[in-house]
Structures are given as C-alpha cells and as structure tokens.
Amino acid sequence: MKKNILIIGTGFVSYSFLKNLKKSNFYNIFLSIDDRKKLIKFKNSSQINRFLGNFGTSNYWHSVSPTNGPKGYFNFFKNFYNINNVNSNMNLENSEMLFVPRKNFSLERAFNINVNSLNYKIINSRANQISKKKNKFEILFNDSSKIEVDNIFIGTNILDLQSIIFKNLNIPDYVVYDHIQTHLGFVKRDQILNNKLIKPILSREGYYIGYESFNDKILMLRPFHSNIKTFGLKKFQNFGKSKIEIIKEIILSLSFSKLIHAFSTRYGLFFRSKYYSVFLQERIKLKDISIERKLSNEDIMKKLSGFKSLRSNQLTSLTGYSVFGNHQIGESKMSPPKGVIIANIKSKGWLKGVHHTLLNCFDAYNNNFET
Ligand SMILES: Cc1cc2nc3c(=O)[nH]c(=O)nc-3n(C[C@H](O)[C@H](O)[C@H](O)COP(=O)(O)OP(=O)(O)OC[C@H]3O[C@@H](n4cnc5c(N)ncnc54)[C@H](O)[C@@H]3O)c2cc1C
C-alpha cells in the first residue's frame, strides 16, 4: 500500500525534494501551499526582504550559485541551470567560481514539476499544527482541514518553523545562522593580482566569476564605475532588492554608472575600471547581527586577514556597510523525529560563506525517508 507524505512549503528546497521523490511510486503526495501573499520588508534595517506565499523567498533570489560542492553536486548544478556544454579546461567542478545565469527561470521549469498534475493533492493552506498519533502524523491546516500522513518534509524557512505547533514531537533545538554581506571598501585595479576575481568567463548560459574562500567567509571583487567618495551601499548595492526595485531605481536615478553596475553584475560584462568594490560574505549567528551595522576600520582590517588575494593595507578606502537576511539556516547536533525531515535544520558547521541555496537544494534532493 502507498504511504502518504506531506510536503510543507513550496520553495526551492521542497521542489528539490519533490524532484527525486516523484520518481518513487511509494507515496501519495500532499502539498501544503502557503495561502498568504506577504512580502516582509525591513524598512529601518539592512535586512533584505522575505516572502511568505507560493514559491516563498525563492521568487526573489538572484540565481547566484557556486560551481563546486560535494560529490554529485556539479551534475545537479548543470541540470538545474540546464547547462549542456562545459569546457573541461575550466575545471569548474573543483574551482571557486560563482555562476550567474543570463535568463531567469521559473521553479517549475528548473525542476520540470507540474504540481497541478494528478500526482499531487494540493492543500491551499498553511500547516498550523503537527501531532504524533501512534505511527502517523496528524496535520491541522489554517483552513481547519486536517489529514493524516506517514511522513512529513518541512520546507519552510527556519524562521517560520516556530509558527508551527508540534504536539507529542520533539523538534531539535537549533541555532539560526545567516549570511551577512559587507562592502569593505575599494582596491585599485593595479593592486589586484588574482585576475580570476575580476575576469568573468562568459558562456551561452551565463557567466562564471571567481571568489576566494577562507574559513566561513568569501571574498568577491566587482568593478566600480563611480566616485568612491560618494559611495553608499544602498545606492549601489543591488543585493537584496527585487528586479523591479532595481529597474525602478536605475530609471529614477538617471545614473549611467548605476546602469553599468547593474548591467555588469547581471551579464558579466565587467568593464575595466580604476577601482573595484571589495565584498565579503560570511556566516554569522542571527542573534549577533545588530539592526544597523557598519564595521569599524579596525574590524574591516581584521576581516581580510587570512585571504591570499588581498591584504587589508591594499584597501584604498574603507566603508564597512552590511546587508543580511539572505536566508537563514538552523543548525543542530540533534536529528529530527523519525519520519520527519526538516530541510532547513542542518548539522553543525554546514553553512559556509558561499551562496548556499543550490547546495541546500542538493541536500534536499538526496534526502529520503527509510521505507
Ligand atoms: C533578494 C534575494 C536574493 C537572493 N539571492 C540569492 C542568490 O543569488 N543565491 C543564493 O544562493 N541565495 C539567494 N537568496 C536566498 C534564497 O532566496 C533562499 O535561500 C531560498 O529562496 C530559500 O528557499 P527555501 O525553499 O528554503 O525557502 P522559501 O523559498 O522561503 O520557501 C519556503 C516556503 O514555505 C512556506 N511556508 C512557511 N510556513 C509555512 C507553513 N506553516 N505551511 C506551509 N507553507 C509554509 C513559505 O510561504 C514558502 O512558500 C536570495 C534571497 C533574497 C531575498
């Protein structure tokens, strides 16, 4: 007899899990789609937006992913972005490179899943309560409906896990981590020795650009085509903004340099410039992030220690502005209860400095319940 499984949430991780599960005939698949359409904006903070509703924050991501990862990841990466030809001389599988696709794609297309097909039983309501009843789980939804299932995959953001009530079930204690991205300052072109960080490799599908990692941080350089004295992170940094916001800002600013900046990070046409912005992205405990964060000069210097491509004394001008909220991951030493997968609780130390969404998808894709 087929088992019943419930997937909670319809973002990247749930789709990745479904991609592998749909090959299996073991299950009747129930899918809980969040009935909200709520864009959470953090007006007085440098935290970037979150979205609650179908496809979640996955609607807003900027599609940047590393090419290197654990065994099997590179094939997953190529399938996800539909990349057919890779020049093996580039050794992308083992290089510290970020890929930025030229085209946006829909979740359904990336995973080739049609949730409206007969394989799925859609529940257009969010899960409010999960209780253990003998060998089954009973789930109560916001519209007051309920179902019983054998297995549950929880694909909500870790911050939304708290809003689900668990009865007779021990959910692991977890610590929440986030990525914080800081603009450290500027470096002059002639000081940059590692060309991989500033010379993108263009391909039909998008572009690849090098980064350098050290412990839980990564270092990235981007050309800067304006006056460094008038720099403001919110003015030039498009990280965390929706595509519509970015386009609106460019049009309203009538700024040519802003246009070039957006164009070069989107399509990888890095025009040579006198100065390059130095960005650092790092893993950080969510509770250690203060609301408005600007690093002191001393802290900026410390952040660069350990990197080979750049030394702190090569920075021409220091800035220290940060944005965060890229997406949070819970980490725990404990495992979830048998029969339950919580996609965004990972083993300790899982999150590093690099963009992690596709790595998380790869994990979800490989996850399964013992049958
Ligand atoms: C502007 C922006 C740019 C980004 N760019 C990048 C990038 O370039 N590279 C990168 O790696 N990452 C990037 N990210 C992060 C990336 O978007 C997230 O890591 C990713 O979307 C997380 O996917 P997810 O499936 O875990 O969660 P989500 O996409 O948030 O999906 C979770 C789903 O669960 C639903 N849900 C919540 N509670 C319930 C409930 N009780 N019942 C049912 N459903 C529920 C939510 O509504 C949502 O649909 C970016 C994020 C932002 C905001």
The ligand as an SDF file (V2000), in Angstrom:
LIG
                    3D

 53 58  0  0  0  0  0  0  0  0999 V2000
   16.6950   39.2890   -2.8400 C   0  0  0  0  0  0  0  0  0  0  0  0
   17.2960   37.9460   -2.5650 C   0  0  0  0  0  0  0  0  0  0  0  0
   18.3050   37.4840   -3.3770 C   0  0  0  0  0  0  0  0  0  0  0  0
   18.8570   36.2010   -3.1420 C   0  0  0  0  0  0  0  0  0  0  0  0
   19.8150   35.7640   -3.9790 N   0  0  0  0  0  0  0  0  0  0  0  0
   20.3790   34.5530   -3.7560 C   0  0  0  0  0  0  0  0  0  0  0  0
   21.3980   34.0870   -4.6320 C   0  0  0  0  0  0  0  0  0  0  0  0
   21.7670   34.7440   -5.5870 O   0  0  0  0  0  0  0  0  0  0  0  0
   21.9510   32.8740   -4.3530 N   0  0  0  0  0  0  0  0  0  0  0  0
   21.5650   32.1080   -3.2990 C   0  0  0  0  0  0  0  0  0  0  0  0
   22.1230   31.0200   -3.0990 O   0  0  0  0  0  0  0  0  0  0  0  0
   20.5460   32.5220   -2.4760 N   0  0  0  0  0  0  0  0  0  0  0  0
   19.9670   33.7210   -2.6910 C   0  0  0  0  0  0  0  0  0  0  0  0
   18.9400   34.1500   -1.8720 N   0  0  0  0  0  0  0  0  0  0  0  0
   18.4240   33.2270   -0.8600 C   0  0  0  0  0  0  0  0  0  0  0  0
   17.3460   32.3020   -1.4570 C   0  0  0  0  0  0  0  0  0  0  0  0
   16.2970   33.0750   -1.9930 O   0  0  0  0  0  0  0  0  0  0  0  0
   16.8130   31.3610   -0.3800 C   0  0  0  0  0  0  0  0  0  0  0  0
   17.8970   30.6070    0.1360 O   0  0  0  0  0  0  0  0  0  0  0  0
   15.7900   30.3810   -0.9370 C   0  0  0  0  0  0  0  0  0  0  0  0
   14.7260   31.0440   -1.5520 O   0  0  0  0  0  0  0  0  0  0  0  0
   15.2690   29.5090    0.1940 C   0  0  0  0  0  0  0  0  0  0  0  0
   14.4320   28.5330   -0.3620 O   0  0  0  0  0  0  0  0  0  0  0  0
   13.5210   27.6550    0.5800 P   0  0  0  0  0  0  0  0  0  0  0  0
   12.7920   26.7070   -0.2780 O   0  0  0  0  0  0  0  0  0  0  0  0
   14.3280   27.1010    1.7160 O   0  0  0  0  0  0  0  0  0  0  0  0
   12.5380   28.7110    1.2870 O   0  0  0  0  0  0  0  0  0  0  0  0
   11.4000   29.6520    0.6700 P   0  0  0  0  0  0  0  0  0  0  0  0
   11.6440   29.9790   -0.7610 O   0  0  0  0  0  0  0  0  0  0  0  0
   11.2490   30.7900    1.6130 O   0  0  0  0  0  0  0  0  0  0  0  0
   10.1260   28.7220    0.7100 O   0  0  0  0  0  0  0  0  0  0  0  0
    9.5230   28.3380    1.9200 C   0  0  0  0  0  0  0  0  0  0  0  0
    8.0360   28.1860    1.6610 C   0  0  0  0  0  0  0  0  0  0  0  0
    7.3920   27.7270    2.8550 O   0  0  0  0  0  0  0  0  0  0  0  0
    6.1700   28.4550    3.0030 C   0  0  0  0  0  0  0  0  0  0  0  0
    5.6950   28.3050    4.3880 N   0  0  0  0  0  0  0  0  0  0  0  0
    6.1160   28.9350    5.5070 C   0  0  0  0  0  0  0  0  0  0  0  0
    5.4090   28.4980    6.5750 N   0  0  0  0  0  0  0  0  0  0  0  0
    4.5270   27.5780    6.1040 C   0  0  0  0  0  0  0  0  0  0  0  0
    3.5360   26.7520    6.7200 C   0  0  0  0  0  0  0  0  0  0  0  0
    3.2980   26.7830    8.0260 N   0  0  0  0  0  0  0  0  0  0  0  0
    2.7950   25.9080    5.9390 N   0  0  0  0  0  0  0  0  0  0  0  0
    3.0140   25.8450    4.5750 C   0  0  0  0  0  0  0  0  0  0  0  0
    3.9510   26.6070    3.9490 N   0  0  0  0  0  0  0  0  0  0  0  0
    4.6970   27.4510    4.7160 C   0  0  0  0  0  0  0  0  0  0  0  0
    6.5450   29.8390    2.5590 C   0  0  0  0  0  0  0  0  0  0  0  0
    5.4230   30.6540    2.2880 O   0  0  0  0  0  0  0  0  0  0  0  0
    7.3290   29.4950    1.2980 C   0  0  0  0  0  0  0  0  0  0  0  0
    6.4870   29.2570    0.2100 O   0  0  0  0  0  0  0  0  0  0  0  0
   18.3900   35.4120   -2.0570 C   0  0  0  0  0  0  0  0  0  0  0  0
   17.3800   35.9050   -1.2110 C   0  0  0  0  0  0  0  0  0  0  0  0
   16.8390   37.1650   -1.4650 C   0  0  0  0  0  0  0  0  0  0  0  0
   15.7560   37.6680   -0.5710 C   0  0  0  0  0  0  0  0  0  0  0  0
  1  2  1  0
  2  3  1  0
  2 52  2  0
  3  4  2  0
  4  5  1  0
  4 50  1  0
  5  6  2  0
  6  7  1  0
  6 13  1  0
  7  8  2  0
  7  9  1  0
  9 10  1  0
 10 11  2  0
 10 12  1  0
 12 13  2  0
 13 14  1  0
 14 15  1  0
 14 50  1  0
 15 16  1  0
 16 17  1  0
 16 18  1  0
 18 19  1  0
 18 20  1  0
 20 21  1  0
 20 22  1  0
 22 23  1  0
 23 24  1  0
 24 25  2  0
 24 26  1  0
 24 27  1  0
 27 28  1  0
 28 29  2  0
 28 30  1  0
 28 31  1  0
 31 32  1  0
 32 33  1  0
 33 34  1  0
 33 48  1  0
 34 35  1  0
 35 36  1  0
 35 46  1  0
 36 37  1  0
 36 45  1  0
 37 38  2  0
 38 39  1  0
 39 40  1  0
 39 45  2  0
 40 41  1  0
 40 42  2  0
 42 43  1  0
 43 44  2  0
 44 45  1  0
 46 47  1  0
 46 48  1  0
 48 49  1  0
 50 51  2  0
 51 52  1  0
 52 53  1  0
M  END
$$$$
